[in-house]
Amino acid sequence: MSQPQYDVLIAGLVSVGLIGLLVRAKIRTTSASLPLPPSPGPGHPLFGHKLPLPYPFLTIAGWIDSLGPVISLQQGRQTVVYIGRYKAAVEIMEKQGGLLVDRPRSIAAGELLLGGMSIVFAPTGDRFRRMRRAIHTHLQPKAAESYESLQMDNAKTTILDLLADPNQFPNHVRRYAASVIQKIAYGKTTPTSVSDPEVRSVRDSVTRVRHAMRPGAYLVDSFPFLKYLPWYGRDLRRGHELGTQLYTGQLNRVRQELGDDKAGPSFGKHLLEHEQDYGLSEKEMAYLAGAFFGAGSDTTALAICIIIIAAARHPDAQAKVQAELDTVVGNERAPTFADESMLPQVQAFILECMRWRPIAPGGVPHRATQDIIWENYCIPAGTTVSGNHWAISRDPDVFPNPEKFDPQRWIDGAGQVRDDLKFPAFGFGRRICPGLHVANRSIFINAVLILWSFRLLEDKSQPVDEMSFMIGDIPEVKPFSIIFEHRIEEKELRYIMERYTEGM
């Protein structure tokens, strides 16, 4: 290259660099000149805006109704932006989702209680990608399809359990979810009960995490120096010890079975056989396998319970589903996954249930890694951003008359499920729940079998509390009663159920 050509090249590179600097400077200036989304006013100088329990998402949804689709709050020393309308959620959390892959720092739940081991709280980066790649091996759509017989067999047991004791329906669906997840995660073949010490221990662990995640539950999330005081957070540290013992014990059992050549297919077995591929420590693998149960079991059970109470509370919508089932399936056999495409009313009913009472009403927090510009507002880098699913589900522009339970809003003019209407039941962007395919299939097979088998009626002496499952957990004491009226004579129903999965 001649000297003049070299000089021109250098001049060009310098010019490009200067233009880039000017552009970035302009972006920074523009971002700095834009305000945060509106706020309901100043909160407490130390603790920020108060979010009353047990339904903090309702307070936030009320502010969204009065202030606009995107609002900002102070929670401790953190700025948190909540998105409560469908269009804004798509434009910010989907179209700019690459800027929201990160999680905000969670000291109480993520660091002290879970020891930095949980994929749910893992910051973006190489470690998170390795964990995500591992977990997808058993949760992607093709893998989800392979659990068909497992899900049908356990859903059949749910129906037999309901025949034996309908008053315990929350425990029956808990048993379903625990059995399926334990089999996928650890290859456990022995019958699972909600009273199993192991299942109870996992549920206790999940409850501890849920409590630690509540805004304001622990001062350490506002004042990080507390983490380094040896007397602070002893309950959290003890919870971490219990969780580590539980999850490493479960993985060690799989390791023992692997050594004895008795281990069946499971996620735990896959991790142990591919340790070098993912570069995860034994503790990381133990918590990753434990995340299957923690993230998937109670949420699946909650979704099925919501479907049950929705059917009892909305008999006309239930009747439309059952008329479709009578036409497509009849009463001489039970419905299966193969019927799903021919049951748009069932699908619409489930979709409306997930909108009517979203299983994660307050959403899950993300962290902005760069400034995000939306309309005339700036969400600064480092801000916590969360989609308020309750408010999004009540967006009147997308879901007219949002308080009405109306499965027909999901049906198009041809009588099929609309492909232009979505609800983010499982989150947003690259942090969407990886277990959604397994969860959706579990929800479908339980819903279709329950609605085919029973007519669900509200016990007027104990009215259904429509908000009873909105605290993120299934209440230990059932606050109401639902009548499960047989749609098929009990003897015939038992006969069909007992032979439901034969030949699979």
N, C-alpha and C positions, 0 to 999 in steps of 0.2 A: 504494500500500500504506500503511495507517495505521501510526502509530507502535507501537501495541500488537502489531499483526501482525508488524511488522518485528522487534520485540524477541523475540517468540516464535520467529521464524525463526532469528535469531541464536543464541538459547538452544539451539534444536534442533541447529543445526550444531555448536556448541561441545560439546554432549553427545555427538553422534555422533563428533566428533574425539577426545574424551576416552576414549570406549569403545574406539575403534580403537587409541589409544595403550596402553590397559590390556591389550587383547587381544594386541598385538604384544609388550608387555613380558612378558606371561604366556608367550607362545610362546618368547621369548628365554630366560626363566628356566627353562622346561621343557627347552629344548634344552640349556642349559648344565648342567643337573642330570643329563642322561643321558650314559652313557659311550660311548666309541668301541666298535665291535665288537671282540671279543677278539683278542689278539695272541699270537704264539708266544713271547713273552718279549722282553726288551730286546735290541736289536741293537747293532751297533758304534756308539759315540757319534758318529762322524763319517759313516760310510757306511751305517748301518742294517742291515737284515737281509740276509744273504748268500743269493743266488739262484744256485746253481751252473749253469754252462753244460754241455752245449748245450741242456738242457731245463728252464729255470727254472720253466715252468708246472707241471711235475711236483712240484716242491718246494711250490709254493703249493697245488696240489690236495691234497697230503698234509696240509698244515696245515688245510685246509678239512674234510677227512675227520675230523680229530681235534678241531677247535675249533668247528665249526658252519658254517652256510651263508654267513656273511659274516664276514670277518676284516679286520684292519687291520695294516699293516706300516709300517716306516720305511724309505724308500729315499732315502739321503742325508738332506737336511733336510726332505723331503716326507713327509706321511702319505698312504698309498695304501690304499684299501679295495678288496678283491677279493670278488666275488660268485661263488659256486660252486654254487648250486642253482637249479633252474628257477623255483620259486615266488618266491624272493627276487629273482631277476633280473627277472621280470615286474613285481613290486610296486615295485621301485626304478627300474629302467632303462626300463620301458615306461610304467607308470602315473604315475610322477613324472619322465618323460623330459624334460619341459619345463625341469627344473632341471639337466639334464645335457647341454644342447646345446653347452656350451662345451668347449674343449680346454685341458688344462694347458699351461703355458708349457714349450716345448721349445727350449732354447737351442742345444744342439749340432746337433740335426737340423733343427729348424724355423727357427732364426734364422741360425746361422752357415753351415750347409750349404745350406739352401734359400732363405736370404735373406728369409724371411717371405712367400714367394710361394705356398706350397703350400696348396691347399684342405684337405688332410688335417689340417694343423696350424692352420688359420685359426681365430682366436677368433670366437665368436658375435658377430653384429652385421650392419650393413648390407652391408659388403663381402662377408662370407661368404654372405649371402642372394643377392647379385648373382651371385656365382660359382656358387652352387648352381642358381640359375634358368637360367644359361647352360648348364651341363653337363647339366641334365635334358632340354634340347631334343633331345639325341641318345642319351639313356639310358632314358627313360621307356618303359613297356610297348609303346606303339604304335610308337615308334622302334625298339625291339628287334625287333619283328616284321618290320620292313622290311629287316633284315639276313639274312633267312632264306636267300636264294640265296647270299649271300657266305659264310655259315657252312657251308652244305651243300657248296659247291664246295671249300672248304678242308678240310672233314672228309673228303671224297672223296680229296683228295690225301694226307691222313694214312694212309688205308688203303693207297693205292698205295705210299707210303713204307715202311709196315710190311711189305708184300710184298717190297720190294726189300732192306730191311735191318732186320729186327725187333730186332736188338741195340741199335739207336739210338733206341728208342721215346721216351726223354725228349726228345731233340732234335727228333723228329718232332712231338710235341705242343707244344713250344716254338715251332716254326715255324708251326704252326696259329695259336696265340694271337698271335704277333707279326704275322702277315699280316692277321688280322682287325682287330686294334687299329690297325695302321698305316693300313689302308684307312678305318676309321671316323674316325680322328683327322685324317689328312692327305690322304685320297683317293689314297694310293699304290697304283698299279696294277701296278708291276713286281713280279716274284716276290720273296718275302722268304725269307731264309735265316738260321739262327741265327748264321752266320758273317759276315753283313753287318756292316761296321764301324759303321753307324748303330745296328743292333739291339744289337750288343755294347756300344756306348757307353751306350745307355739301360739295359741290364742292369747295367753297372758302376755307373751312377748309383743304381739301385735298391738294389744291394748296399751302397753307401756309406750310404744312408739307413737301411737295416735295421741296419747295424752301429752307427750313431750313436744309434739308438733303444734299444739294449739298456741295461737298468738298470746304472749304474755304468761305462758305456763311457767317459764323459768327465766329469771333475770339475766342469766348468763348470755342469752341471745342478744340482749341489749348492752350488757357490760361484760365483754369477753374476758377481762382480767380475772373474773370469778373462777374461771376454769382452772386456774393455777393455784387456787387456795385448796389445800388438802382436805379441809372439812366440808367444802361445798360439793353438792351433787352426789352424795354418797349413795342415794337411791338409784341414780343413773348409772353409776359405776358398778353397783351390785347387779343391776339389770343387764349390763354388758357381760358380766361374768356368767350369769345364768344363760344368756343367749349364746355365748360362745360354747359353753358346755353342751347345750342342747344341739346346736347345729354341727359341731365337730363330732359329737356322739353319733348323730344320724349318718354323717358321711363315713365315719369309721366303721359303722355297721356294713355299709356298702363295700368298703375296702376289704373287710373280713370275708364277706360273701364272694367277692371277686377272687380272693386268695384261695377260697375253698371251691372255686368253680361253680358257685351256686347263684351268682348274681344275674338276675334278669335285666332286660333293657330298662334304663332309667337315665335321667340327666346326671345324677351323681356318678353312675358308672362311666358315662361319656367323659365327664370331667377328669376322672381318675385315669382313664385310658389315654387322655390327650393332654396331660399336664404340660408337656413341652410346647404344645401348639399355642396355648393361651398365656403362658407365662404368669400364672396366678399362684399365689401362695396357698398353702393348705387352708389357712383361715379364710382367705378370700373365696376359695372354692366352697367352703362350708357355708358361708353367708350367702353366696350366690345361689346355691341349691335351696337354702332356707327361704330365699326371696320368693320362690315359687309359691310356697304356702302362705307366707306373710302377705304378699301382694294379691294373690289370686283366690284364696279360699273364702274369706269373709265377704269380699266384694261380689263373688258369684252367688253366694248364699243370699246376700242382701238383694240382689237383682231379682232372684226367684221369689223372695218374700214380697217384694214390691208388686210383682205380677199377680200374686195371689190376692193381695189386698185390693189391687185395682179391679180385678175381676169381680170381687165381692161388692165393691162400691159402685160398679158401673155395669149392672146386669144387662142392659141393652147392648153394649159393646161386646160383652161376653157371649150373648146369644148369637150375634152375627158371626163370631169366630166358630162357635159350635155348629151353626148351620153349614158353614163351609166344611168343617171336619166331617159332618154327616154325609155330605155330598161326595167329597173326595176320598175319604177313608172308609166310612161306614162303621158298623159296630161288630164286625166279625174278625177284624184284625186291628192292631194298634198302629198308630203312625210312626214313621221312621224318618231318618234324614233324607231318604230318597223322595219323600213327599214335599219337602220344603218349598221347592220352586212352584208347586201347585197350590200353595197355601198363602196367598198374599194377605188375607185378612189376619192370619196368625202373625205374619211378619210385621204388619202394620200395628197390631195390638202391642207387640213387644217394643217396637220403636217408640210408640206413644208412652208406654210405661217408663222407658228410659228418659224421655223428655219430661214427663209429668213429675217424676220423683228421681232426679239424677243421683246416681250412686256416689258421686264425688261432688256435691253441690258447690263447695267452695273452690274447687279446682286444686291444682298442684303447682307450687311456685317454680318459676324459671328465673334466670338471671341474665340481664342484657349484657353482652360482651362489648357492644359498641352503642353509641347514641342511635336511637331509633326515632325517626321523624314520622309522625302520623298527623295528617292535616296540618293544623297550626300549633301542634304541641311537640315537645321533645321529651322522650323517655331517656334519661341519661344512662350512659354505661355504668354498670354496677347496680342498677335498680332492679328490685324484685318485681316480676311481672306474673300475674296470675289471671286465668280466665275464670270468672265467676259463672259456673255452669247453671246455677239457679236463674240468674238474671238473663243469660243467653237463651235459656229454654223458654223464657217469657218475653222474648223480643216480639212485639206485636207486628212488626213489619214482615217477619218470617213465619211466625206462628200466630195468626189472627185468633182473637179470643183465647189467649194463652192459658187462662185458668180452666178452660173447658177440657175435659178428657175426651179427645176426639181422634180415634185411630184413622178416620177417613181422610184426615189431612195428609196422610202418607200415601194415599191411593190416587193414581192418575185416571184420566178419562177412559182408558182401556181396562180399568180394573186391576192394574198391576202396581207394584210398589214403585213410587216415584224415584227416579235416579238424580233428580235435581234438588233434593232436600236432604240435608244431613244434620246430625246433632253430635257434638264432640264428646260423647259419653266417656271415651277412653283417653282424652287429652289431645294435645296438639303437636304438630311438627315432628322432629326427630326424637322427641321425648315421649311420644305416644306410648301408651302401655303396650309392651311387647306381647302380653298374654291375651290380647283382644280376640284373636281368632279362636283360641281354645275356649275363652269365656263365652263368646257369642254362641258357639255350638252347644255348650252346656246349658245356657239360658234357653235356647230353642228347644232342645229335646225334653227338658223338664217342663217347660211351659206347654208344649203341644201334648205331652202325655197327661199332664194334670187336667188341662181343659178338655181333653177327649174323655177322660175317666170320670170327672166330677163336674157338677154344677156348684159353683161356689156362692154361698149366701152369707150376708151379714147377719150376725146375731144381734137383733135389735135391743136385747137386754144388755149387751156389751158393745156399744158402737165402735166401729173401727177408727183408730187414731191414724189419720193419713200421714202424720209426721213422725210416726213411731220409729221408723227406720232411717231417719235423717240425721242421726247423731254419729253415723259412720260405723255403727255396730248393731248387732241384733240384741235387743234387751234380754236380760236373763229371765225376767218375769214377763210373760206375754201379757200385754195390756188389754187385750180384747180376744174375742172368740170368733172363728169363722166356721160355718157349717159346710161340710163336704158331702153334698148329696150325690149319690151314685147315679150316673147316667146309664150304666149297664148293671144288670143284676150282679150282686157281689160274687156269687159263685162263678159266673161266666167271666167276670173281670179278673178274678184270681187265676182262672184257667189260662186266659190269654196272656197275662203278665208272666206267669211261671214258665211259659214257653216262648216268651218274647224274643229272646236272643239265641234260641236254639238254631244250630246250623250256621252261625256266624263264623 
